[in-house]
Amino acid sequence: MKFKKRHLFLILLTTVSFVTLTATSSFSWSLLSMFSPKQFTDKDLLKLLNAEGNGTLELLPEMNPDDFFASCENLSILQEQEVRKYLYIYLTTGRPYVIRAIENSKMYLPEMEELFNNNPDIHPDMIYIPLLESAFNPKAVSRTKATGMWQFVASTAAPLGLRKDNYVDERYDVTKSTDAAIRHIRYLHNTLKNWELVIAAYNGGAGHITRSINKSGTSDFWELVNKGAFREETNQYVPRFAALLIIYKNQEMFGLTEELKSDSPAENEYVTFENPVTLSDVAKYGDTDISTLRKLNPELLRNITPPYEKNYTLKIPKESKEKLEQSKEKKLSYIEFNKIIIYKVKKGDNLGSIARKHKTTLNKIAIVNSMSRPYRIKPGQLLYIPI
C-alpha cells in the first residue's frame, strides 16, 4: 500500500529507530487517525485525549524535564495531553492560522536569525515565539493593545528602549523589536533558569510565575499546571507553543507544504537617507509602491521618515536600490533642517502664518506633518516645525 509522504511520517513518527512499521503498527495507525484529518471532530479529539490509556504512547521516549526543546524535537512532549490537543487543533480548525504564520515568517526570519545567532545564550527555538504571539505579523495588535510581532505592551516596550511617537512605533520594527525580545527573554531566563518557565513568563510575566512557584513549592511547569498555580491563558501557552513548534519543524510531513505559497521571499536591501524623505518619493524613484515600503518598514506610522532623525535607514526591494542611489541626490524631496520644534496651534493661526513666524515654508510643515490639501489645523493641535 502506498502512502502520502505525511502519512508515512506519521506512521514512523514515534518509532525510536524509524526503521520498521510492523513492530508499532497499532500505535502508528492511532497517530495516523489523530493527526492526518484536516477536519475537526469531537470523536477524534476524545480519542487523542485518551491516548494514555490505550497503549498509543508507549513507544515515545521519556520526557526530559530539564529540556523542553529536546522533548519537542524527539516528540516525547506528546505524552502531555494538552500538547496533543493543541497539535490536533492547529492541524484542523487552526490550520489557516498556521499556514498564514508560516508564510509570514519567510519574509522576516532571515534577519531575526542573524540576531539570535549573535546571542548564543538564548535558545535558538525561542525565535518561534511569534508563531503563537502574532502569526509573524509585525502589525499585529491584540485586544489588550499588545503590539507587533513580539506583542509588547507599552509598559514593557518603553524600558526596553522601543520608541513610540507620532511617526514611529518601534514595536512594529522587526529588527528592533527582536533585539528587545532577546533582551527580555534573557532577563526571564536569568530569573527563572528553565525554558518552560521562561515561555510561560513571556505570557504571564515573571512576577506571576515567581509567585506561583513560591506558593506551590515546586518549579516544575507541568506540576504547577496540575496544581492550578497559573492563570488559564498561561496554562495553555506552553503546550500551544510546543504544538506550533512541532508543526513548524515538520511542515512537509504534516502536508502543509502543499498548501503554502511557493514564492520565494523577495531580496531586500537597505538605503540610508541623510534627511527625512517621503515614502511616496522613495516609491516613485525606486520604481516600487508605498504598500511594499510599508510592509518592509512597518514601524513607520506616516508617509515620511521621522523628521527629527537624520540618517534614517529604510528597507527596500533589492531591485530598487540602484535606482534610488541614482535619484536620491537630485530628485528625492529632502526636507533639510537644523532642528525640529513642536508648536501648539493657537486660535487664529493658519499654516502660512506659522511658517512665516518660524522662517520656514508651508510645504515643509505640511510634508513633515503628513498633511494634504486643504490644510486644516485647529487650536491645541501639535505640529512639528522644521527649522
Residue, then its C-alpha position, 0 to 999 in steps of 0.5 A: m500500500k502506498f502512502k502520502k509522504r505525511h502519512l508515512f511520517l506519521i506512521l514512523l513518527t514515534t518509532v525510536s529507530f524509524v526503521t520498521l512499521t510492523a513492530t508499532s503498527s497499532f500505535s502508528w495507525s492511532l497517530l495516523s487517525m489523530f493527526s492526518p484529518k484536516q477536519f475537526t471532530d469531537k470523536d477524534l479529539l476524545k480519542l487523542l485525549n485518551a491516548e494514555g490509556n490505550g497503549t498509543l504512547e508507549l513507544l515515545p521516549e521519556m520526557n526530559p524535564d530539564d529540556f523542553f526543546a529536546s522533548c519537542e524535537n524527539l516528540s516525547i512532549l506528546q505524552e502531555q495531553e494538552v500538547r496533543k490537543y493543541l497539535y490536533i487543533y492547529l492541524t484542523t480548525g487552526r490550520p489557516y492560522v498556521i499556514r498564514a504564520i508560516e508564510n509570514s515568517k519567510m519574509y522576516l526570519p532571515e534577519m531575526e536569525e542573524l540576531f539570535n545567532n549573535n546571542p548564543d545564550i538564548h535558545p535558538d527555538m525561542i525565535y518561534i515565539p511569534l508563531l503563537e504571539s502574532a502569526f509573524n505579523p509585525k502589525a499585529v495588535s491584540r485586544t489588550k493593545a499588545t503590539g507587533m510581532w513580539q506583542f509588547v505592551a507599552s509598559t514593557a516596550a518603553p524600558l526596553g528602549l522601543r520608541k513610540d511617537n507620532y511617526v514611529d512605533e518601534r514595536y512594529d520594527v522587526t529588527k528592533s523589536t527582536d533585539a528587545a525580545i532577546r533582551h527580555i527573554r534573557y532577563l526571564h531566563n536569568t530569573l527563572k533558569n528553565w525554558e518552560l518557565v521562561i515561555a510561560a513568563y513571556n505570557g504571564g510575566a515573571g512576577h506571576i510565575t515567581r509567585s506561583i512557584n513560591k506558593s506551590g513549592t515546586s518549579d516544575f511547569w507541568e506540576l504547577v499546571n496540575k496544581g492550578a498555580f497559573r492563570e488559564e491563558t498561561n496554562q495553555y501557552v506552553p503546550r500551544f507553543a510546543a504544538l506550533l513548534i512541532i508543526y513548524k519543524n515538520q511542515e512537509m510531513f504534516g502536508l502543509t507544504e502543499e498548501l503554502k505559497s511557493d514564492s520565494p521571499a523577495e531580496n531586500e536591501y537597505v538605503t540610508f537617507e541623510n534627511p527625512v524623505t517621503l515614502s511616496d518619493v522613495a516609491k516613485y524613484g525606486d520604481t516600487d509602491i508605498s504598500t511594499l515600503r510599508k510592509l518592509n518598514p512597518e514601524l513607520l506610522r506616516n508617509i515620511t521618515p521621522p523628521y527629527e532623525k537624520n540618517y534614517t535607514l529604510k528597507i527596500p526591494k533589492e531591485s530598487k536600490e540602484k535606482l534610488e542611489q541614482s535619484k536620491e541626490k537630485k530628485l528625492s524631496y529632502i526636507e533639510f533642517n537644523k532642528i525640529i520644534i513642536y508648536k501648539v496651534k493657537k486660535g487664529d493661526n493658519l499654516g502660512s502664518i506659522a511658517r512665516k513666524h518660524k522662517t520656514t515654508l508651508n510645504k515643509i510643515a505640511i510634508v513633515n506633518s503628513m498633511s494634504r490639501p486643504y490644510r486644516i489645523k485647529p487650536g491645541q493641535l501639535l505640529y512639528i516645525p522644521i527649522 
